[in-house]
């Protein structure tokens, strides 16, 4: 016998984990990409105005976002149906938490009237406290 001790009839007792590792790496990459898309939804991206006195909120809130084109989002979802639909979303969330705080986040190039209108909707719906979302100004470069 020229083939040595190799037996074609022997059982395979070793487990090949290479395909399992390949699949797990592909799934890991898919989850990483999906997570970054979920945490940065395109509809909520606005250029916030700067304010050095801004602070982080720690309570239950509802986020109203106005864009330059006039579109409005409530908690990240585009709202169609005008003021009545926005007011319904506010009152639904207010029914679950009486201490609800409203947050208005408008693009710097959006009309001021849109922001005032959203604040008015919050107040007429029964929200007692509201805030305007801003960002900290960039540190001045030394020169």
C-alpha positions in Angstrom: 0.0 0.0 0.0 1.5 3.2 -1.2 -0.9 5.5 0.6 0.3 5.0 4.1 -2.2 4.8 7.1 -5.0 7.0 5.6 -8.3 5.2 5.7 -11.2 6.5 3.6 -13.7 4.7 5.8 -12.8 6.5 9.0 -15.3 8.9 10.6 -14.6 12.6 10.8 -14.4 13.5 14.5 -13.0 17.1 14.3 -15.4 20.0 13.9 -14.6 22.7 11.4 -15.4 26.1 13.0 -14.2 28.2 10.1 -17.6 28.7 8.5 -19.1 29.5 11.9 -16.5 32.2 12.5 -17.0 33.6 9.0 -20.8 33.9 9.6 -20.3 35.5 13.0 -17.9 38.1 11.7 -20.4 39.0 8.9 -23.2 39.3 11.4 -21.0 41.5 13.7 -20.3 43.9 10.8 -24.0 44.1 9.9 -25.0 44.8 13.5 -22.3 47.5 13.8 -23.4 49.3 10.6 -27.1 49.0 11.6 -26.5 50.4 15.0 -24.8 53.5 13.7 -27.7 54.1 11.3 -30.2 53.7 14.1 -28.4 56.0 16.5 -28.1 58.8 13.9 -31.5 58.9 12.1 -31.4 61.2 9.1 -34.6 62.9 10.0 -33.4 64.3 13.3 -30.2 65.9 12.0 -30.4 69.6 12.4 -27.8 72.3 12.9 -28.6 73.4 16.4 -27.8 77.0 17.5 -25.0 77.5 20.0 -25.5 78.5 23.7 -22.9 78.4 26.4 -25.4 78.1 29.2 -27.0 74.9 27.9 -27.3 71.8 30.2 -28.3 68.2 29.8 -31.9 67.2 30.7 -32.5 64.1 32.9 -36.3 63.8 32.8 -39.0 62.3 30.5 -39.4 64.5 27.5 -40.9 64.9 24.0 -38.8 66.1 21.2 -40.2 68.4 18.5 -37.9 69.1 15.6 -38.4 71.7 12.8 -36.3 71.7 9.7 -35.5 74.4 7.2 -38.0 73.1 4.7 -40.8 73.4 7.3 -41.2 69.6 8.1 -41.8 68.7 11.7 -40.9 65.5 13.6 -42.2 64.4 16.9 -39.8 62.0 18.8 -38.0 61.3 15.5 -41.1 60.5 13.4 -42.4 62.7 10.7 -45.8 64.0 11.4 -48.5 64.6 8.8 -51.9 65.9 9.6 -50.8 69.4 10.8 -51.2 70.8 14.3 -54.0 68.4 15.4 -51.7 65.4 14.8 -48.8 67.1 16.7 -51.1 68.0 19.6 -52.4 64.4 19.7 -48.9 63.0 20.0 -48.1 65.5 22.8 -51.3 64.8 24.8 -50.8 61.0 24.4 -47.3 61.3 26.0 -48.5 63.8 28.6 -51.2 61.4 29.7 -48.4 58.9 30.6 -46.3 61.4 32.4 -47.7 64.6 33.9 -44.2 66.0 34.4 -43.4 65.8 30.7 -40.9 68.3 29.4 -41.0 69.5 25.9 -37.8 70.0 23.9 -37.9 72.1 20.7 -35.0 71.6 18.3 -35.0 73.7 15.2 -32.4 74.1 12.5 -30.5 77.4 12.6 -31.9 78.3 9.2 -35.5 77.4 10.1 -37.9 80.2 10.6 -38.2 81.5 14.1 -42.0 81.4 13.7 -41.8 77.6 13.4 -40.1 77.4 16.8 -42.5 79.7 18.4 -45.4 77.8 16.9 -44.1 74.5 18.4 -43.6 76.0 21.8 -47.2 77.3 21.6 -48.4 73.8 20.7 -46.6 72.4 23.8 -48.1 75.0 26.1 -51.7 74.8 24.8 -51.5 71.0 25.1 -50.6 71.2 28.8 -46.9 70.9 28.9 -45.7 73.2 31.7 -41.9 73.0 31.1 -40.1 73.2 27.8 -36.6 73.9 26.6 -34.9 74.8 23.3 -32.2 72.4 22.2 -28.8 74.0 21.6 -25.2 72.9 21.4 -22.1 74.2 23.2 -20.1 76.7 21.1 -16.8 75.5 19.7 -13.8 76.5 21.9 -12.1 79.6 20.4 -8.8 78.7 18.9 -5.8 80.4 20.6 -3.8 82.7 18.4 
